[in-house]
C-alpha cells in the first residue's frame, strides 16, 4: 500500500525510486491485480519511454508480470503499454528487448491483443530475435511469435514478413547435440509450426521444408519436444496429400506409441495421435499398413479413454480401417467388435455413427466366420436400438448392416 501510494504521486524522482519496488512486488501473484488497479501500471507504462534503459527494463518486467493475470489484460490494453513495449524492441539492450518480448508474449495470449501487437509493428523486431545470441531473448521472442501464430488470420501476414525460414532453421539447429539451444525455445518453435499446420495452405511448405525436422523431434530426448512434434504431424495428417510423405518419413511408430493411454502424457497428446491415425486411415493403402504395424491395440484402448473426444477419434479411425478388405477379418479377431458394441451404446451420436459404420464395413466380409463373430459379440442389440435414432446417417448405417447380414443365409 505505501508503494502504491507513492506511485500515485506526481514527483518524477519518487516514481523513479518506486519502480524497482513495484517490479519486485509484481512477481507475486497476490500483488498483480492490486498493482494494476491502484496506480502501479501507469508508472510502469510511463517509465518505458520516459525513463532510462534501466528504468524501461524494470517497467517492461513489471508489465510482463502483470500480464500473467487474465484480469489485468483489459487494463493493460487500455493503457499505452503495447505501443511503448513495441518501441523498445529496437533497443540495443538484450535485457530490455527480452522483457519487452516477454510482456508482449503474455499479452498476445489474448487473440484481440495479438492483433493490436501486430498492428503496432512488433513482428519485424520479434522475428530476428528468435536468432538472438542470448538464449532468454530467443525464448521470449519465440513465445510471443507462438502466441501470435495461434490466430490463423495472422499467419499469412507473419509468413509474408519472413517468419518461416528462421523458424525452421532455428528449430533444426537445436537438433545438434552440440547446440546450446534452449529446450523451452525449441518447444515454442515447434508449437508455432503446429499452429501453422492448422492451416491447410501452409502444409506443402511445412512438408517440404520441415517434415524431416519434425520427424527427428518426434524421437527427441525431450518429451515435450516429442509431443509438440506429434501435434504438428497430426495436423498435417488431416490433409490426404501429405499422407504418403508422412509415412515415408518414418513417423508412424511414434504416432502409434503416443496413441496408447499413458500417465506420463496428457489426453491431448493421445487425442492428437489418434487423430493422426484417423487421417492416415483415409488412404486405402496406408490403412492396411496401419493394422500391420500394430495400430489396433492402442485404438482398442482409446475406445475406453476417459476423454469423449479420444473415443470419437478412435471410433472414426476404426471405421476407416474397416473399409479395407484385408483389415476386416483381423479386426473381427482382435477385440475390436466388443469396443464397437460399447461405442454404439454410448448415447453419443458421433460415436454411434462411426461404430455403426464400422460394424457395417466389417459385415461386408460375407465369406468365413466374420459375420458370425459379429453376431456372437452382440452387435444386434445396439443396431436394434440405433434403428430408431433421430440421426438419419446412423439409421442408414444400421440398415446397411442388416442388409449385409441378410445377404448371408447363415445369419438369418
C-alpha positions in Angstrom: 0.0 0.0 0.0 2.8 2.5 0.8 4.4 1.7 -2.6 1.2 2.2 -4.5 0.5 5.5 -2.6 3.9 6.8 -3.6 3.3 5.6 -7.2 0.3 7.9 -7.4 2.4 11.0 -6.7 3.4 13.4 -9.4 7.1 13.5 -8.3 9.2 12.0 -11.0 12.1 11.2 -8.7 9.8 9.4 -6.3 8.2 7.4 -9.1 11.7 6.5 -10.3 12.5 5.1 -6.8 9.2 3.3 -6.6 9.7 1.4 -9.9 12.2 -1.2 -8.5 9.8 -2.0 -5.6 6.9 -2.3 -8.0 8.8 -4.7 -10.2 9.9 -6.9 -7.2 6.3 -6.9 -5.8 4.8 -7.8 -9.2 6.4 -11.2 -9.2 3.9 -12.4 -6.5 0.6 -13.4 -7.9 -1.3 -11.9 -5.0 0.1 -8.5 -5.9 -0.5 -8.4 -9.6 -4.2 -7.3 -9.7 -3.8 -4.7 -6.9 -0.8 -3.1 -8.5 -2.6 -2.9 -11.9 -5.7 -1.4 -10.4 -4.2 1.1 -8.0 -1.7 3.2 -10.0 1.2 0.9 -10.5 0.5 0.2 -14.1 0.6 3.8 -15.1 4.0 4.3 -13.5 5.4 1.4 -15.5 3.9 2.5 -18.8 5.4 6.0 -18.5 8.8 4.7 -17.5 9.2 2.6 -20.7 9.6 5.7 -22.9 10.4 8.4 -20.4 13.0 6.7 -18.3 16.5 5.4 -18.7 17.2 1.9 -20.2 17.4 0.5 -16.7 14.0 2.1 -15.8 12.5 0.8 -19.0 13.8 -2.7 -18.2 12.1 -2.6 -14.8 8.9 -1.2 -16.3 8.8 -3.9 -19.0 9.4 -6.6 -16.5 6.6 -5.2 -14.3 4.1 -5.2 -17.1 5.2 -8.7 -18.2 4.5 -9.9 -14.7 1.1 -8.1 -14.5 0.1 -9.5 -17.9 0.3 -13.0 -16.4 -3.1 -12.4 -14.9 -6.0 -12.5 -17.2 -7.9 -10.0 -15.1 -5.3 -7.4 -15.9 -5.3 -7.6 -19.7 -8.0 -5.2 -20.4 -6.4 -2.5 -18.2 -3.1 -3.0 -19.8 -4.7 -2.9 -23.3 -6.4 0.4 -22.4 -3.1 2.0 -21.3 -0.4 2.9 -23.8 1.5 -0.2 -22.8 1.6 -2.0 -26.1 3.0 0.8 -28.4 5.5 1.6 -25.6 6.6 -2.0 -25.4 7.0 -2.3 -29.2 9.0 0.9 -29.2 11.8 -0.6 -27.1 12.1 -3.8 -29.2 14.7 -1.9 -31.2 16.8 -1.2 -28.2 20.5 -2.3 -28.2 19.9 -3.8 -24.7 19.2 -7.5 -24.9 17.7 -7.4 -21.4 15.3 -4.7 -22.3 14.2 -6.4 -25.6 13.8 -9.7 -23.7 11.4 -8.2 -21.1 9.5 -6.3 -23.7 9.1 -9.6 -25.7 8.0 -11.4 -22.6 5.4 -8.8 -21.9 4.1 -8.8 -25.5 4.1 -12.6 -25.4 2.0 -12.7 -22.3 -0.4 -10.1 -23.8 -0.6 -12.0 -27.1 -2.2 -15.0 -25.4 -5.3 -12.9 -25.9 -6.2 -13.0 -29.6 -7.5 -9.5 -29.8 -4.4 -8.1 -28.1 -2.3 -10.1 -30.5 -3.9 -8.2 -33.4 -3.0 -4.9 -31.7 0.6 -6.0 -31.2 0.9 -6.8 -34.9 -0.6 -3.5 -35.9 1.8 -1.7 -33.7 4.7 -3.2 -35.7 6.2 -5.7 -33.4 6.8 -8.5 -35.9 9.8 -7.1 -37.8 11.6 -7.0 -34.4 10.4 -10.3 -33.0 11.4 -12.4 -36.0 15.2 -11.6 -35.8 15.1 -12.1 -32.1 14.4 -15.8 -32.5 18.0 -15.9 -33.8 19.4 -13.8 -30.9 22.7 -14.8 -29.3 21.0 -14.5 -25.8 19.0 -17.7 -25.1 16.5 -15.9 -22.9 15.8 -13.3 -25.6 15.3 -16.1 -28.1 12.9 -17.8 -25.7 10.7 -14.8 -25.1 10.5 -13.9 -28.8 9.6 -17.5 -29.6 6.8 -17.4 -27.0 5.4 -14.2 -28.5 5.5 -15.5 -32.0 4.0 -18.8 -30.9 1.0 -17.0 -29.3 0.6 -14.6 -32.3 0.6 -17.5 -34.7 -2.3 -19.2 -32.8 -4.6 -16.8 -34.7 -5.0 -18.3 -38.1 -5.8 -14.8 -39.5 -2.4 -13.6 -38.6 -0.5 -16.4 -40.3 -0.3 -15.0 -43.9 1.0 -11.7 -42.6 3.6 -13.4 -40.4 4.8 -15.7 -43.2 5.0 -12.8 -45.7 7.1 -11.0 -43.1 9.7 -13.8 -43.4 9.0 -15.9 -40.4 9.2 -19.4 -41.8 12.9 -19.7 -42.8 14.4 -18.5 -39.5 11.8 -20.5 -37.6 12.7 -23.8 -39.4 16.4 -23.0 -39.3 16.5 -22.4 -35.5 14.3 -25.5 -34.9 16.5 -27.7 -37.0 19.7 -26.2 -35.4 18.6 -27.3 -31.9 18.7 -31.0 -33.0 22.5 -30.8 -33.0 23.7 -32.3 -29.7 26.4 -29.6 -29.5 23.9 -26.8 -29.9 23.3 -24.5 -26.9 19.7 -24.1 -27.9 17.2 -23.8 -25.1 14.6 -26.6 -25.0 11.9 -24.2 -24.0 12.6 -22.0 -27.1 12.5 -25.2 -29.2 9.2 -26.1 -27.8 7.7 -22.7 -28.7 9.1 -23.0 -32.2 7.6 -26.5 -32.6 4.2 -25.1 -31.3 4.5 -22.3 -33.9 4.9 -24.9 -36.6 1.9 -26.8 -35.1 -0.2 -23.6 -35.3 0.9 -23.0 -38.9 -0.1 -26.7 -39.7 -3.7 -26.0 -38.6 -4.0 -24.0 -41.9 -4.0 -26.4 -44.9 -2.5 -23.8 -47.4 0.7 -23.9 -45.2 1.0 -27.7 -45.4 3.1 -28.0 -48.6 5.7 -25.6 -47.3 5.9 -27.4 -43.9 6.1 -30.9 -45.6 8.8 -29.7 -48.0 11.0 -27.8 -45.5 10.2 -29.0 -42.0 8.9 -32.6 -42.1 12.3 -34.2 -41.7 13.0 -31.9 -38.7 9.6 -32.8 -37.2 10.3 -36.5 -37.6 13.6 -36.2 -35.8 11.9 -34.3 -33.0 9.2 -37.0 -32.7 12.1 -39.2 -31.4 13.8 -36.4 -29.4 15.1 -37.0 -25.9 12.9 -34.1 -24.5 9.4 -35.4 -24.0 7.7 -32.1 -24.6 9.6 -31.6 -27.9 8.4 -35.1 -29.0 4.8 -34.3 -28.1 4.8 -31.0 -29.9 6.3 -32.6 -33.0 3.5 -35.2 -32.8 0.9 -32.4 -32.6 2.3 -30.8 -35.7 2.5 -34.1 -37.7 -1.1 -34.9 -36.5 -2.3 -31.6 -38.0 -0.5 -32.5 -41.3 -2.3 -35.9 -41.3 -5.6 -34.1 -41.9 -4.6 -33.5 -45.5 -4.7 -36.5 -47.8 -2.0 -35.0 -50.0 0.5 -35.3 -47.1 -0.1 -38.9 -46.1 2.4 -40.8 -48.2 5.2 -38.4 -47.4 4.4 -38.7 -43.7 4.6 -42.5 -43.9 7.8 -42.3 -45.8 9.3 -40.0 -43.1 9.2 -42.8 -40.5 6.8 -41.0 -38.1 4.3 -43.8 -37.8 5.9 -45.7 -34.9 6.0 -42.5 -32.7 2.3 -41.8 -33.6 1.3 -45.3 -32.6 3.3 -45.1 -29.4 1.6 -41.9 -28.3 -1.9 -43.3 -29.2 -1.6 -45.5 -26.2 -3.0 -44.1 -23.0 -0.3 -43.1 -20.6 0.0 -41.5 -17.2 3.1 -39.6 -18.5 1.3 -37.6 -21.2 -1.9 -35.7 -21.3 -5.0 -36.9 -23.1 -4.3 -34.1 -25.6 -1.3 -36.0 -26.9 -3.2 -39.2 -27.2 -6.0 -37.4 -28.9 -3.7 -35.8 -31.5 -2.0 -39.2 -32.1 -5.3 -41.0 -32.6 -6.5 -38.1 -34.9 -3.3 -38.6 -36.9 -4.1 -42.3 -37.3 -7.6 -41.3 -38.4 -6.2 -39.1 -41.1 -3.7 -41.8 -42.2 -6.5 -44.4 -42.3 -8.3 -42.4 -45.0 -5.7 -43.8 -47.5 -6.6 -47.2 -48.8 -3.1 -48.5 -48.9 -1.9 -46.9 -45.7 -4.9 -48.2 -43.7 -3.7 -51.8 -44.3 -0.2 -50.8 -43.2 -1.5 -49.3 -40.0 -3.1 -52.6 -38.9 0.1 -54.5 -39.8 2.2 -52.0 -37.8 0.1 -52.6 -34.7 -2.3 -49.6 -34.6 -5.3 -51.7 -33.5 -4.0 -52.2 -29.9 -3.8 -48.5 -28.9 -7.1 -47.8 -30.8 -8.9 -50.5 -28.8 -7.6 -49.0 -25.6 -8.5 -45.5 -26.8 -12.2 -46.5 -27.1 -12.1 -46.9 -23.3 -10.5 -43.5 -22.7 -12.0 -41.1 -20.1 -12.0 -38.5 -22.9 -15.0 -38.5 -25.1 -13.0 -36.7 -27.8 -10.4 -39.5 -27.8 -13.2 -42.1 -28.1 -14.7 -40.3 -31.0 -11.4 -40.2 -32.9 -10.8 -43.8 -32.2 -14.3 -44.8 -33.4 -13.7 -42.8 -36.6 -10.3 -44.4 -37.1 -11.7 -47.9 -36.7 -14.4 -47.1 -39.2 -11.8 -46.0 -41.7 -9.6 -49.1 -41.1 -12.6 -51.4 -41.5 -13.1 -50.2 -45.1 -10.1 -52.4 -46.1 -10.9 -56.0 -47.2 -7.7 -57.2 -45.6 -8.4 -55.5 -42.2 -12.0 -56.8 -41.7 -11.0 -60.3 -40.6 -8.1 -59.1 -38.5 -10.4 -56.6 -36.7 -13.1 -59.2 -36.1 -10.5 -61.4 -34.4 -8.6 -58.8 -32.4 -11.1 -57.5 -29.8 -12.4 -54.6 -31.9 -16.0 -55.8 -32.0 -16.7 -55.5 -28.3 -15.4 -52.0 -28.4 -17.7 -51.1 -31.3 -20.7 -52.5 -29.4 -19.8 -50.3 -26.4 -19.3 -47.3 -28.7 -22.7 -47.9 -30.4 -24.3 -48.0 -27.0 -22.6 -44.8 -25.8 -25.5 -42.4 -26.3 -23.3 -40.0 -28.2 -24.3 -39.7 -31.9 -20.8 -39.2 -33.2 -19.5 -42.4 -31.6 -22.7 -44.2 -32.5 -22.4 -43.3 -36.2 -18.8 -44.3 -36.5 -19.4 -47.6 -34.6 -22.4 -48.5 -36.7 -20.5 -47.7 -39.9 -17.5 -49.8 -38.7 -19.8 -52.7 -38.0 -21.4 -52.4 -41.4 -17.9 -52.2 -43.0 -16.8 -55.4 -41.2 -20.1 -57.1 -42.1 -19.2 -56.7 -45.8 -16.9 -59.7 -45.3 -19.6 -62.3 -46.1 -17.1 -65.2 -46.5 -15.8 -67.1 -43.5 -17.0 -66.6 -39.9 -16.7 -62.8 -39.7 -20.5 -62.2 -39.6 -20.8 -65.0 -37.0 -18.3 -63.3 -34.8 -20.2 -60.0 -35.1 -23.4 -61.8 -34.0 -21.6 -63.6 -31.2 -20.3 -60.3 -29.9 -23.8 -59.0 -29.7 -23.9 -56.3 -32.4 -27.7 -56.8 -32.9 -28.5 -55.2 -29.6 -27.0 -51.8 -30.4 -28.1 -52.0 -34.0 -31.7 -52.6 -33.0 -31.6 -49.6 -30.6 -30.0 -47.4 -33.2 -32.6 -48.3 -35.8 -34.8 -45.6 -34.1 -32.1 -43.0 -33.9 -33.1 -39.4 -34.8 -29.9 -39.2 -36.9 -30.6 -40.3 -40.5 -26.9 -41.2 -41.1 -27.0 -43.6 -38.2 -30.2 -45.2 -39.4 -28.6 -45.6 -42.8 -25.6 -47.5 -41.4 -27.9 -49.7 -39.4 -29.9 -50.5 -42.5 -26.7 -51.3 -44.3 -25.6 -53.6 -41.6 -28.9 -55.5 -41.6 -28.8 -55.8 -45.4 -25.4 -57.3 -45.3 -26.3 -59.8 -42.6 -29.4 -60.7 -44.7 -27.2 -61.4 -47.7 -25.8 -64.4 -45.9 -28.2 -67.3 -45.3 -26.4 -68.5 -42.1 -27.0 -65.1 -40.5 -30.8 -65.2 -40.9 
